[in-house]
């Protein structure tokens, strides 16, 4: 501690000994324990269900290594240039600190360092770990003050007694910065040389060791001549320190810098760097974990391995299908698609894709909004919402699958809670239908009048609540304007119920609900199918298979509990009603064109102006939702064709003709020739009104 004491003696007289002692003690308290654990921000890896990486998440790109994983050349280089007495001194370089202290107080002008590697480890740990989110504290960590230097010296002395030299050296090499967002020797070896730390040769080690002193000044891309000169200085220091033969040094000094490319190569730090079929899934997984209690900083610095439920085969096949249907750069048209696996104990998400990719380059058709999981289809999914009306009517006993429902060609309905000034709600069918029509045939052919008629009998609260129960948990918390309700009184939209109320409240008196003209989530509609296919058991759409920490220990993830939201008999009977859509219903023609002949369920939807069309259904153990909707600033009618496009085509797109084909294309490949899982039989309880 002689150097520390001398530094204190050389402090300006105006800084009292008591004040200096208090500053140092206050700063040191609690930091020693943190340093001893050597916990540093790490890279979190997100994988698909097979364990293949789909994204890296980090605040600092760091790949920690042990001392045994660092090449002898790298260890020799850093010790030779930064602290050649490292293995002989305590935590503080007494000789160096005395020399620097005497020199800096002599009035000669220039300042000298005196820090050991242990002290540098302390300083870098404070800057890059403890205070990484606090600019003011980082400035104090760099300040050229006696108090700061004494704090470092005291911490270094403590570390010298509690940690081995090898642990200190590896801790130091793991924490230092190498320009940009590259931290630690493991990340630097990969970014600069596409290698690992155990394979670093003399010239590579010398370059990296030389950068530690000033990463920006000795950046080999920005300042190659300075970097070369600094590298060679390190090589000479290795000779002086007798860790490198002079002949080998000459060979190393004659070699080029050898860095890769035009800049260091590091992976994306977020889900924006994921493959086109994985970005939305990755982002949804991160949000899911945050809602389960993990902070974003915890996720990005914890070094976790997040294994998702994403099925790489299903995901890529579905992605190819939607890209074929609507090209990624198609102006103003999005095709989103979600796949969920039904189950009594959980609903695992298998795929979340779109013709758009998750990104920021609009010219490539990318979007930074998760248009698969969020209620981003602001135009709605059309008649697929008739599922909710049918389920509510069956539960209330107002109708069964064979119940015949009044179905005139048009009708004007009195809205709920109407008064004498309330106008009736006009509804007409798009085509010719039987009158009355059975609920079974109505689900297949989708007449509007019959379902609004049924909605009036059941009551809006029951229908809206059924939508929530079956799966629209987040969708119904959004306003009819397609965003979270606006409550800020300064916003003029806060006075408009279309924008200031959640849909769960807004639609309590609006019969248009069953026609699906409100914002909706593609993922949640797929989960509606999963609820029915699970015998009426709702579970949250889960993207997480497992999470393990940096040490490989499992991390518990909280999941919402599954709920039996409708009786199994009702769910099975409703599926029987939905099983005719691809056989005799609204998507049958497209199914035949695709040679589709599987036992499945389906319900299509088309909005009034064809700004959105949908197919919601499932086959075997896959629940699906495909939605094609206008997503640009100037929405228009969606027109069928090759490709699907915006326009004024007179007869616009329909759910059966535009949203269903990607389903047939993808699942014809996914299912292959495997035997179908049959649709469960109907429960006689739900065949007729009670």
C-alpha positions as CSV (number, residue, x, y, z in Angstrom):
1,X,0.0,0.0,0.0
2,X,3.0,2.3,-0.1
3,X,2.0,3.8,-3.4
4,X,-1.5,4.5,-2.2
5,X,-0.2,6.2,0.9
6,X,2.3,8.3,-1.1
7,X,-0.5,9.3,-3.5
8,X,-2.5,10.5,-0.6
9,X,0.5,12.5,0.8
10,X,0.9,14.1,-2.6
11,X,-2.7,15.2,-2.8
12,X,-3.4,19.0,-2.7
13,X,-3.4,20.3,0.8
14,X,-6.9,21.8,0.2
15,X,-8.3,18.3,0.1
16,X,-8.5,17.3,3.8
17,X,-7.5,13.8,4.8
18,X,-10.9,13.2,6.3
19,X,-12.8,14.3,3.2
20,X,-10.5,12.2,1.0
21,X,-11.0,9.2,3.2
22,X,-14.8,9.6,3.2
23,X,-14.9,9.9,-0.6
24,X,-12.9,6.8,-1.0
25,X,-14.8,4.8,1.6
26,X,-18.2,5.8,0.2
27,X,-17.2,4.8,-3.3
28,X,-15.6,1.5,-2.4
29,X,-18.5,0.3,-0.2
30,X,-20.4,-2.4,-2.1
31,X,-18.2,-2.4,-5.2
32,X,-15.7,-5.0,-4.0
33,X,-18.3,-7.8,-3.8
34,X,-19.5,-6.9,-7.3
35,X,-16.0,-7.1,-8.7
36,X,-15.3,-10.4,-7.0
37,X,-18.3,-12.0,-8.8
38,X,-17.0,-10.8,-12.1
39,X,-20.5,-10.5,-13.5
40,X,-20.4,-8.7,-16.8
41,X,-23.1,-8.0,-19.5
42,X,-23.3,-11.0,-21.8
43,X,-24.9,-11.9,-25.1
44,X,-28.3,-13.7,-25.0
45,X,-29.0,-16.2,-27.7
46,X,-32.5,-16.8,-29.1
47,X,-33.0,-20.1,-30.8
48,X,-35.7,-22.0,-32.6
49,X,-37.2,-25.2,-31.2
50,X,-34.3,-27.2,-32.7
51,X,-31.7,-25.1,-31.0
52,X,-30.6,-23.2,-34.1
53,X,-29.8,-19.5,-33.3
54,X,-32.3,-17.0,-34.7
55,X,-31.1,-13.9,-33.0
56,X,-28.5,-12.4,-30.5
57,X,-29.6,-9.8,-28.0
58,X,-27.1,-7.7,-26.2
59,X,-26.2,-4.3,-24.8
60,X,-22.5,-5.0,-25.1
61,X,-21.2,-7.6,-27.6
62,X,-19.1,-9.7,-25.2
63,X,-18.1,-13.4,-25.4
64,X,-16.5,-14.2,-22.0
65,X,-13.6,-16.7,-21.9
66,X,-11.6,-18.4,-19.2
67,X,-7.9,-18.0,-18.8
68,X,-7.4,-21.4,-20.3
69,X,-9.2,-20.3,-23.5
70,X,-6.8,-17.4,-24.1
71,X,-3.7,-18.1,-26.2
72,X,-0.3,-17.7,-24.5
73,X,0.6,-15.0,-27.1
74,X,-2.4,-12.9,-26.0
75,X,-1.6,-13.2,-22.3
76,X,2.1,-12.3,-23.0
77,X,1.2,-9.4,-25.2
78,X,-1.2,-7.7,-22.7
79,X,1.1,-8.2,-19.8
80,X,4.2,-7.0,-21.7
81,X,2.6,-3.7,-22.8
82,X,0.3,-2.9,-19.9
83,X,1.9,-4.3,-16.7
84,X,5.1,-6.3,-17.0
85,X,5.3,-6.7,-13.2
86,X,1.8,-8.1,-13.1
87,X,2.7,-11.5,-11.7
88,X,5.1,-10.1,-9.1
89,X,3.1,-7.2,-7.7
90,X,0.1,-7.0,-5.4
91,X,-3.1,-5.5,-6.6
92,X,-1.3,-2.1,-6.9
93,X,1.9,-1.5,-8.9
94,X,3.7,0.3,-6.1
95,X,6.8,1.2,-8.1
96,X,4.7,2.5,-11.0
97,X,2.4,4.5,-8.8
98,X,5.3,6.1,-6.9
99,X,7.0,7.0,-10.1
100,X,3.8,8.4,-11.6
101,X,3.0,10.3,-8.5
102,X,6.4,11.9,-8.2
103,X,6.5,12.7,-11.9
104,X,2.9,14.2,-12.0
105,X,3.7,16.5,-9.0
106,X,7.0,17.7,-10.3
107,X,5.5,20.3,-12.6
108,X,7.0,18.9,-15.7
109,X,3.7,19.1,-17.6
110,X,3.1,15.6,-18.9
111,X,1.1,13.1,-16.9
112,X,2.2,9.5,-16.4
113,X,0.1,6.4,-15.7
114,X,0.8,4.1,-12.8
115,X,-2.0,1.6,-13.0
116,X,-1.5,-2.1,-12.7
117,X,-3.7,-4.4,-14.7
118,X,-5.7,-5.0,-11.6
119,X,-6.3,-1.3,-11.3
120,X,-7.2,-1.1,-14.9
121,X,-9.6,-4.0,-14.4
122,X,-11.3,-2.0,-11.6
123,X,-11.5,1.1,-13.8
124,X,-12.9,-0.7,-16.8
125,X,-15.3,-2.7,-14.7
126,X,-16.7,0.5,-13.2
127,X,-17.1,2.2,-16.6
128,X,-18.3,-0.7,-18.6
129,X,-20.3,-2.7,-16.1
130,X,-21.3,-0.9,-12.9
131,X,-21.9,2.6,-14.4
132,X,-22.6,1.6,-18.0
133,X,-26.0,3.4,-18.0
134,X,-24.8,6.4,-16.1
135,X,-22.9,9.0,-18.1
136,X,-22.2,11.2,-15.0
137,X,-20.8,8.3,-13.0
138,X,-18.7,7.2,-16.0
139,X,-17.2,10.6,-16.2
140,X,-16.3,10.3,-12.5
141,X,-14.7,6.9,-13.2
142,X,-12.4,8.6,-15.7
143,X,-11.7,11.8,-13.8
144,X,-8.1,12.6,-13.1
145,X,-8.5,13.0,-9.4
146,X,-6.7,11.7,-6.3
147,X,-10.0,10.4,-4.9
148,X,-10.7,8.3,-8.0
149,X,-7.2,6.9,-8.1
150,X,-7.3,6.0,-4.4
151,X,-10.6,4.3,-4.9
152,X,-9.2,2.2,-7.7
153,X,-6.1,1.4,-5.7
154,X,-8.1,0.4,-2.6
155,X,-10.3,-1.9,-4.7
156,X,-7.3,-3.3,-6.6
157,X,-5.6,-4.1,-3.3
158,X,-8.7,-5.9,-2.1
159,X,-8.9,-7.9,-5.4
160,X,-5.2,-8.7,-5.2
161,X,-6.0,-10.5,-1.9
162,X,-9.2,-12.2,-3.0
163,X,-8.7,-13.2,-6.6
164,X,-5.9,-15.2,-8.4
165,X,-3.8,-13.5,-11.0
166,X,-5.3,-15.6,-13.7
167,X,-8.8,-14.6,-12.7
168,X,-7.9,-11.0,-12.6
169,X,-6.2,-11.2,-16.0
170,X,-9.2,-13.0,-17.7
171,X,-11.6,-10.6,-15.9
172,X,-9.7,-7.6,-17.3
173,X,-9.5,-9.1,-20.8
174,X,-13.2,-9.8,-20.8
175,X,-14.3,-6.3,-19.7
176,X,-12.2,-4.0,-21.8
177,X,-13.6,-2.2,-24.9
178,X,-12.3,-2.6,-28.4
179,X,-14.1,0.3,-30.2
180,X,-17.8,0.5,-31.0
181,X,-19.9,-2.1,-29.1
182,X,-17.2,-4.8,-28.9
183,X,-16.2,-5.7,-25.4
184,X,-13.7,-8.3,-24.2
185,X,-11.1,-10.3,-26.0
186,X,-13.6,-13.1,-27.1
187,X,-15.7,-10.7,-29.0
188,X,-12.7,-8.8,-30.4
189,X,-11.1,-12.1,-31.7
190,X,-14.3,-12.9,-33.6
191,X,-15.0,-9.4,-34.8
192,X,-11.5,-8.5,-36.0
193,X,-10.2,-11.9,-37.1
194,X,-13.0,-14.4,-37.3
195,X,-11.2,-16.6,-34.8
196,X,-11.3,-17.6,-31.2
197,X,-9.1,-16.4,-28.4
198,X,-7.2,-19.7,-28.1
199,X,-6.1,-19.3,-31.7
200,X,-4.8,-15.7,-31.5
201,X,-1.3,-15.5,-32.9
202,X,1.4,-13.1,-32.0
203,X,0.5,-10.3,-34.4
204,X,-3.2,-10.6,-33.8
205,X,-2.6,-10.6,-30.0
206,X,-0.3,-7.6,-30.2
207,X,-2.8,-5.6,-32.3
208,X,-5.6,-6.2,-29.8
209,X,-3.3,-5.6,-26.8
210,X,-2.2,-2.3,-28.3
211,X,-5.8,-1.2,-28.8
212,X,-6.6,-1.5,-25.1
213,X,-4.7,1.7,-24.3
214,X,-6.9,3.8,-26.7
215,X,-9.3,1.8,-28.9
216,X,-10.2,4.8,-31.1
217,X,-6.7,6.0,-31.7
218,X,-5.5,2.6,-32.6
219,X,-8.5,1.5,-34.5
220,X,-7.0,-0.6,-37.4
221,X,-9.8,0.4,-39.8
222,X,-9.8,4.2,-39.1
223,X,-6.1,4.6,-38.4
224,X,-4.2,1.6,-39.9
225,X,-0.8,3.2,-39.7
226,X,-1.1,4.1,-36.1
227,X,-2.5,0.6,-35.3
228,X,0.5,-1.0,-37.1
229,X,3.0,1.1,-35.3
230,X,1.3,0.4,-32.0
231,X,1.1,-3.3,-32.7
232,X,4.8,-3.4,-33.4
233,X,5.5,-1.6,-30.2
234,X,3.7,-4.3,-28.3
235,X,5.7,-7.0,-30.2
236,X,8.9,-5.2,-29.1
237,X,7.7,-5.1,-25.5
238,X,7.1,-8.9,-25.7
239,X,10.8,-9.3,-26.8
240,X,11.9,-7.0,-23.9
241,X,9.8,-9.0,-21.5
242,X,11.4,-12.2,-22.8
243,X,8.1,-13.8,-23.9
244,X,8.9,-13.6,-27.6
245,X,12.1,-14.6,-29.6
246,X,13.5,-11.6,-31.6
247,X,13.5,-13.7,-34.8
248,X,9.8,-14.5,-34.3
249,X,9.2,-10.8,-33.6
250,X,10.7,-9.7,-36.9
251,X,8.4,-12.1,-38.8
252,X,5.3,-10.9,-36.8
253,X,6.2,-7.3,-37.4
254,X,6.5,-7.9,-41.2
255,X,3.0,-9.3,-41.4
256,X,0.0,-7.1,-42.4
257,X,-2.7,-6.1,-39.9
258,X,-4.8,-9.0,-41.2
259,X,-8.2,-7.7,-39.9
260,X,-11.3,-8.8,-41.8
261,X,-13.4,-6.7,-44.1
262,X,-13.8,-2.9,-43.9
263,X,-15.0,-2.9,-40.3
264,X,-15.3,-5.2,-37.3
265,X,-18.0,-7.8,-37.9
266,X,-20.5,-8.2,-35.1
267,X,-24.1,-9.7,-35.2
268,X,-27.2,-7.6,-34.8
269,X,-28.0,-6.8,-31.2
270,X,-31.8,-7.2,-31.6
271,X,-34.5,-9.2,-33.3
272,X,-34.2,-6.9,-36.3
273,X,-31.2,-9.0,-37.4
274,X,-33.3,-12.2,-37.5
275,X,-34.0,-14.2,-40.6
276,X,-37.1,-13.1,-42.6
277,X,-39.2,-16.0,-41.1
278,X,-38.0,-15.4,-37.5
279,X,-38.1,-11.7,-36.7
280,X,-41.7,-11.3,-35.6
281,X,-41.4,-14.5,-33.6
282,X,-38.2,-13.3,-31.8
283,X,-39.8,-9.9,-31.0
284,X,-42.9,-11.6,-29.6
285,X,-40.8,-13.9,-27.5
286,X,-39.0,-10.9,-26.0
287,X,-42.2,-9.1,-25.2
288,X,-43.7,-12.3,-23.7
289,X,-40.7,-12.6,-21.3
290,X,-41.0,-9.0,-20.3
291,X,-44.7,-9.4,-19.5
292,X,-43.6,-12.5,-17.5
293,X,-41.5,-10.3,-15.3
294,X,-38.0,-10.0,-17.0
295,X,-36.7,-6.6,-17.8
296,X,-35.4,-5.8,-21.3
297,X,-32.0,-5.0,-19.7
298,X,-32.0,-8.3,-17.9
299,X,-32.8,-10.1,-21.2
300,X,-30.1,-8.3,-23.2
301,X,-27.3,-8.6,-20.6
302,X,-27.9,-11.9,-18.8
303,X,-26.3,-14.3,-21.3
304,X,-29.4,-16.4,-21.5
305,X,-30.3,-19.1,-24.0
306,X,-33.9,-18.6,-25.0
307,X,-35.2,-21.6,-26.8
308,X,-38.4,-20.7,-28.5
309,X,-41.2,-23.0,-29.7
310,X,-40.7,-21.8,-33.4
311,X,-40.7,-24.8,-35.7
312,X,-38.1,-24.0,-38.4
313,X,-39.6,-26.3,-41.0
314,X,-43.2,-25.0,-40.5
315,X,-42.0,-21.4,-40.3
316,X,-40.0,-21.4,-43.5
317,X,-42.7,-23.3,-45.4
318,X,-45.4,-20.8,-44.4
319,X,-43.1,-17.9,-45.1
320,X,-42.5,-19.2,-48.6
321,X,-46.3,-19.6,-49.1
322,X,-47.2,-16.0,-48.1
323,X,-44.3,-14.6,-50.2
324,X,-45.7,-16.5,-53.2
325,X,-49.1,-15.1,-52.5
326,X,-48.0,-11.5,-51.8
327,X,-44.4,-10.5,-52.6
328,X,-42.5,-8.9,-49.8
329,X,-42.2,-5.5,-51.6
330,X,-45.8,-5.5,-52.8
331,X,-47.0,-1.9,-52.4
332,X,-49.7,-1.5,-49.6
333,X,-50.5,-5.2,-49.1
334,X,-49.5,-7.4,-46.1
335,X,-50.1,-11.1,-45.7
336,X,-49.7,-12.2,-42.1
337,X,-49.8,-15.8,-41.0
338,X,-49.6,-17.5,-37.6
339,X,-49.5,-21.2,-36.6
340,X,-50.3,-22.4,-33.1
341,X,-50.2,-26.0,-31.7
342,X,-53.4,-26.8,-29.7
343,X,-53.2,-28.6,-26.4
344,X,-54.9,-29.0,-23.1
345,X,-51.8,-27.8,-21.1
346,X,-50.4,-25.2,-23.5
347,X,-50.7,-23.5,-26.9
348,X,-47.2,-23.3,-28.4
349,X,-46.7,-20.9,-31.2
350,X,-44.9,-22.6,-34.2
351,X,-44.7,-19.8,-36.7
352,X,-45.3,-16.1,-37.0
353,X,-44.6,-14.8,-40.5
354,X,-45.6,-12.2,-43.1
355,X,-44.6,-11.3,-46.6
356,X,-43.2,-8.3,-44.7
357,X,-40.1,-8.9,-42.7
358,X,-39.3,-7.5,-39.3
359,X,-36.9,-4.6,-40.0
360,X,-36.4,-0.9,-40.7
361,X,-35.8,-0.9,-44.5
362,X,-39.1,0.1,-46.0
363,X,-37.7,-0.3,-49.5
364,X,-37.4,-4.0,-48.8
365,X,-41.0,-4.2,-47.5
366,X,-39.8,-4.3,-43.9
367,X,-41.7,-3.1,-40.9
368,X,-40.6,-2.5,-37.3
369,X,-44.2,-3.2,-36.0
370,X,-45.1,-6.7,-35.1
371,X,-48.0,-7.0,-37.5
372,X,-48.5,-10.7,-36.7
373,X,-49.0,-10.4,-32.9
374,X,-50.4,-6.9,-32.5
375,X,-53.9,-6.0,-33.5
376,X,-52.4,-4.4,-36.7
377,X,-55.1,-5.5,-39.1
378,X,-57.1,-2.3,-38.5
379,X,-59.8,-3.3,-41.0
380,X,-60.7,-6.6,-39.2
381,X,-61.0,-10.2,-40.2
382,X,-64.5,-10.0,-41.5
383,X,-66.9,-12.9,-41.1
384,X,-64.5,-15.0,-39.2
385,X,-65.9,-13.2,-36.1
386,X,-69.1,-15.2,-36.7
387,X,-67.4,-17.9,-34.8
388,X,-67.9,-15.9,-31.6
389,X,-71.6,-15.3,-32.3
390,X,-72.2,-19.0,-33.0
391,X,-70.3,-20.1,-29.9
392,X,-72.2,-17.6,-27.7
393,X,-75.6,-18.7,-29.1
394,X,-74.8,-22.4,-28.6
395,X,-73.7,-21.8,-25.0
396,X,-76.8,-19.7,-24.3
397,X,-79.0,-22.4,-25.9
398,X,-80.3,-19.9,-28.4
399,X,-79.2,-22.1,-31.3
400,X,-77.6,-25.4,-32.1
401,X,-75.8,-26.6,-35.2
402,X,-79.1,-27.6,-36.8
403,X,-81.2,-24.6,-35.6
404,X,-82.7,-22.7,-38.5
405,X,-82.1,-18.9,-38.3
406,X,-84.2,-16.2,-40.0
407,X,-82.1,-15.0,-43.0
408,X,-83.9,-12.5,-45.3
409,X,-81.9,-10.9,-48.1
410,X,-81.7,-7.7,-46.0
411,X,-82.9,-6.4,-42.7
412,X,-82.5,-3.3,-40.5
413,X,-81.9,-4.1,-36.9
414,X,-82.5,-2.1,-33.8
415,X,-79.2,-1.7,-31.9
416,X,-79.0,-2.6,-28.2
417,X,-80.0,0.2,-25.8
418,X,-81.6,2.2,-28.6
419,X,-84.0,5.0,-28.1
420,X,-86.5,6.6,-30.4
421,X,-83.8,8.7,-32.0
422,X,-81.5,5.7,-32.8
423,X,-81.4,4.7,-36.4
424,X,-81.7,1.0,-37.3
425,X,-78.6,-0.9,-38.5
426,X,-79.0,-2.0,-42.1
427,X,-77.5,-5.4,-43.1
428,X,-77.7,-7.3,-46.4
429,X,-76.4,-10.6,-47.7
430,X,-73.8,-10.7,-50.4
431,X,-75.6,-13.3,-52.6
432,X,-78.6,-15.6,-52.4
433,X,-79.1,-17.9,-49.4
434,X,-81.8,-20.1,-47.9
435,X,-84.2,-18.3,-45.5
436,X,-84.2,-19.6,-42.9
437,X,-80.8,-21.2,-42.8
438,X,-79.2,-23.7,-40.4
439,X,-76.3,-22.6,-38.3
440,X,-74.3,-25.4,-39.8
441,X,-74.9,-24.1,-43.4
442,X,-74.5,-20.5,-42.2
443,X,-71.0,-21.2,-40.9
444,X,-70.0,-22.7,-44.3
445,X,-71.6,-20.0,-46.5
446,X,-71.5,-17.0,-44.1
447,X,-74.7,-14.9,-44.6
448,X,-74.6,-11.6,-42.8
449,X,-78.2,-11.2,-41.9
450,X,-78.5,-14.6,-40.2
451,X,-75.6,-13.9,-37.9
452,X,-76.6,-10.3,-37.0
453,X,-80.1,-11.8,-36.3
454,X,-78.5,-14.4,-34.0
455,X,-76.4,-11.7,-32.4
456,X,-79.5,-9.7,-31.4
457,X,-81.0,-12.9,-29.8
458,X,-77.9,-13.6,-27.8
459,X,-77.0,-10.1,-26.8
460,X,-73.8,-8.1,-27.4
461,X,-72.2,-8.6,-24.0
462,X,-72.3,-12.4,-24.4
463,X,-70.8,-12.3,-28.0
464,X,-68.0,-9.9,-27.1
465,X,-67.2,-11.9,-23.9
466,X,-67.1,-15.1,-26.0
467,X,-64.5,-13.4,-28.3
468,X,-62.4,-12.6,-25.3
469,X,-62.7,-16.1,-23.8
470,X,-61.8,-17.9,-27.0
471,X,-58.7,-15.8,-27.6
472,X,-59.0,-12.1,-28.3
473,X,-57.4,-11.1,-25.0
474,X,-55.1,-8.3,-26.3
475,X,-57.2,-7.4,-29.3
476,X,-60.2,-6.3,-27.1
477,X,-58.0,-4.1,-25.0
478,X,-57.2,-2.0,-28.0
479,X,-59.5,0.7,-29.2
480,X,-61.5,0.5,-32.5
481,X,-58.9,3.0,-33.8
482,X,-56.2,0.3,-33.7
483,X,-54.2,1.4,-30.7
484,X,-54.3,1.4,-27.0
485,X,-57.1,3.7,-25.7
486,X,-56.1,7.4,-25.7
487,X,-56.7,8.9,-22.3
488,X,-54.5,12.0,-22.5
489,X,-56.9,15.0,-22.3
490,X,-54.6,17.0,-24.5
491,X,-55.2,14.7,-27.4
492,X,-58.5,15.6,-29.1
493,X,-59.1,11.9,-29.9
494,X,-59.4,11.2,-26.2
495,X,-63.0,12.5,-26.4
496,X,-64.0,10.0,-29.1
497,X,-65.2,6.7,-27.9
498,X,-63.7,5.0,-31.0
499,X,-60.3,5.9,-29.7
500,X,-60.7,6.3,-25.9
501,X,-62.5,3.0,-25.2
502,X,-61.2,-0.6,-25.5
503,X,-63.1,-2.7,-28.0
504,X,-64.6,-4.7,-25.1
505,X,-66.5,-1.7,-24.1
506,X,-67.0,0.0,-27.4
507,X,-68.8,-2.9,-29.0
508,X,-71.3,-3.5,-26.2
509,X,-74.0,-1.9,-28.3
510,X,-72.7,-2.3,-31.9
511,X,-74.1,-5.1,-34.0
512,X,-71.3,-4.8,-36.6
513,X,-69.1,-6.8,-34.3
514,X,-70.0,-10.2,-35.7
515,X,-69.1,-8.9,-39.2
516,X,-65.5,-8.4,-38.0
517,X,-64.9,-4.7,-38.9
518,X,-62.5,-3.9,-36.0
519,X,-58.7,-4.2,-35.5
520,X,-57.5,-7.7,-34.7
521,X,-54.4,-9.8,-34.1
522,X,-53.5,-12.5,-36.6
523,X,-51.9,-14.5,-33.8
524,X,-54.8,-14.3,-31.5
525,X,-57.2,-15.4,-34.2
526,X,-55.0,-18.5,-34.7
527,X,-55.2,-19.1,-31.0
528,X,-59.0,-18.9,-31.2
529,X,-58.8,-22.0,-33.5
530,X,-56.4,-23.6,-31.0
531,X,-58.9,-23.1,-28.2
532,X,-61.6,-24.9,-30.2
533,X,-59.2,-27.7,-31.2
534,X,-58.2,-28.1,-27.6
535,X,-61.7,-29.0,-26.5
536,X,-62.5,-25.4,-25.4
537,X,-59.3,-25.0,-23.4
538,X,-57.8,-21.5,-23.8
539,X,-54.1,-21.1,-23.1
540,X,-51.9,-18.1,-23.9
541,X,-50.1,-18.3,-27.2
542,X,-46.7,-19.4,-25.8
543,X,-43.4,-18.8,-27.7
544,X,-41.0,-20.0,-25.0
545,X,-39.8,-23.6,-24.7
546,X,-37.1,-22.9,-22.1
547,X,-34.8,-20.3,-20.7
548,X,-31.4,-21.1,-19.2
549,X,-29.0,-18.7,-17.6
550,X,-25.3,-18.2,-18.5
551,X,-24.4,-21.1,-16.2
552,X,-26.9,-23.4,-17.9
553,X,-29.4,-23.4,-15.1
554,X,-33.1,-23.3,-15.9
555,X,-34.9,-20.0,-15.4
556,X,-38.6,-20.2,-14.4
557,X,-40.9,-18.3,-16.8
558,X,-44.4,-17.4,-15.5
559,X,-47.2,-18.4,-17.9
560,X,-50.9,-17.5,-17.6
561,X,-52.9,-20.5,-16.5
562,X,-55.0,-22.3,-19.1
563,X,-58.8,-21.9,-18.8
564,X,-61.6,-24.2,-19.8
565,X,-63.6,-21.4,-21.5
566,X,-66.4,-23.4,-23.2
567,X,-67.5,-27.0,-22.7
568,X,-65.6,-29.6,-24.8
569,X,-68.9,-30.7,-26.4
570,X,-69.6,-27.2,-27.6
571,X,-66.1,-26.8,-29.0
572,X,-66.3,-30.1,-30.8
573,X,-69.7,-29.3,-32.2
574,X,-68.6,-25.9,-33.4
575,X,-65.7,-27.6,-35.2
576,X,-68.1,-29.9,-37.0
577,X,-69.9,-26.8,-38.2
578,X,-66.6,-25.3,-39.3
579,X,-65.4,-28.4,-41.1
580,X,-67.5,-27.7,-44.2
581,X,-65.9,-24.5,-45.3
582,X,-63.2,-26.1,-47.5
583,X,-65.7,-28.7,-48.7
584,X,-68.9,-26.9,-49.6
585,X,-68.3,-23.4,-48.2
586,X,-66.6,-20.1,-49.0
587,X,-63.1,-21.6,-49.6
588,X,-64.1,-24.8,-51.3
589,X,-63.3,-23.6,-54.8
590,X,-59.7,-22.6,-53.8
591,X,-59.4,-25.9,-51.9
592,X,-60.3,-27.9,-55.0
593,X,-57.9,-25.9,-57.1
594,X,-55.1,-26.8,-54.7
595,X,-56.1,-30.5,-54.6
596,X,-56.8,-30.0,-50.9
597,X,-58.6,-32.9,-49.3
598,X,-57.9,-33.0,-45.6
599,X,-60.1,-33.1,-42.5
600,X,-60.0,-29.5,-41.3
601,X,-61.9,-26.5,-40.0
602,X,-62.1,-23.1,-41.5
603,X,-63.9,-19.8,-41.5
604,X,-63.2,-17.0,-44.0
605,X,-63.8,-13.3,-43.7
606,X,-64.0,-10.3,-46.0
607,X,-64.6,-6.7,-45.0
608,X,-67.1,-4.5,-46.9
609,X,-64.6,-2.8,-49.1
610,X,-62.2,-5.8,-49.3
611,X,-59.4,-3.9,-47.5
612,X,-58.9,-7.1,-45.5
613,X,-59.6,-10.8,-46.0
614,X,-59.0,-13.7,-43.7
615,X,-58.9,-17.4,-43.3
616,X,-59.0,-18.8,-39.8
617,X,-59.0,-22.6,-39.2
618,X,-56.8,-25.6,-38.6
619,X,-55.8,-29.1,-39.6
620,X,-54.4,-32.0,-37.6
621,X,-52.6,-30.4,-34.7
622,X,-52.1,-27.0,-36.4
623,X,-54.3,-24.0,-35.7
624,X,-53.9,-21.2,-38.2
625,X,-54.8,-17.7,-39.2
626,X,-54.0,-16.1,-42.6
627,X,-54.9,-12.4,-43.1
628,X,-54.3,-10.2,-46.2
629,X,-54.9,-6.6,-45.6
630,X,-54.0,-3.1,-46.8
631,X,-51.1,-1.8,-44.7
632,X,-50.0,1.3,-46.6
633,X,-50.8,5.0,-46.0
634,X,-53.4,4.9,-48.8
635,X,-55.5,1.8,-48.3
636,X,-57.6,0.5,-51.2
637,X,-59.5,-2.5,-52.2
638,X,-57.4,-5.7,-52.4
639,X,-57.6,-7.4,-55.7
640,X,-56.9,-11.1,-56.5
641,X,-54.2,-11.9,-59.0
642,X,-50.7,-12.9,-59.4
643,X,-49.6,-11.1,-57.4
644,X,-52.4,-9.9,-55.0
645,X,-52.5,-6.1,-55.3
646,X,-54.3,-2.9,-54.5
647,X,-56.8,-1.5,-57.0
648,X,-60.4,-0.8,-58.0
649,X,-61.2,-4.2,-59.4
650,X,-65.0,-4.3,-58.8
651,X,-65.1,-7.8,-57.4
652,X,-62.4,-7.5,-54.8
653,X,-60.6,-10.3,-52.9
654,X,-62.3,-12.7,-50.6
655,X,-61.0,-14.7,-47.7
656,X,-61.5,-17.9,-49.6
657,X,-59.8,-16.8,-52.8
658,X,-56.9,-14.8,-51.4
659,X,-56.3,-15.6,-47.7
660,X,-56.9,-19.3,-47.8
661,X,-54.5,-20.3,-50.7
662,X,-51.3,-19.8,-48.6
663,X,-52.8,-22.3,-46.1
664,X,-53.3,-24.9,-48.7
665,X,-49.9,-24.4,-50.3
666,X,-48.0,-24.5,-47.0
667,X,-49.8,-27.4,-45.3
668,X,-50.0,-29.6,-48.3
669,X,-46.2,-29.7,-47.9
670,X,-46.2,-29.9,-44.1
671,X,-48.7,-32.7,-43.9
672,X,-47.5,-34.7,-46.8
673,X,-49.1,-38.1,-46.9
674,X,-49.6,-38.5,-43.1
675,X,-53.0,-39.7,-42.1
676,X,-55.5,-37.0,-41.0
677,X,-56.5,-36.5,-37.4
678,X,-60.4,-36.6,-37.7
679,X,-62.6,-33.9,-36.4
680,X,-64.2,-34.9,-33.1
681,X,-68.0,-35.8,-33.4
682,X,-70.7,-33.3,-32.5
683,X,-72.2,-33.4,-29.0
684,X,-76.0,-33.9,-29.4
685,X,-76.5,-31.2,-26.7
686,X,-75.5,-28.5,-29.1
687,X,-77.3,-29.6,-32.2
688,X,-80.5,-27.8,-31.4
689,X,-81.7,-24.8,-29.4
690,X,-82.5,-25.5,-25.8
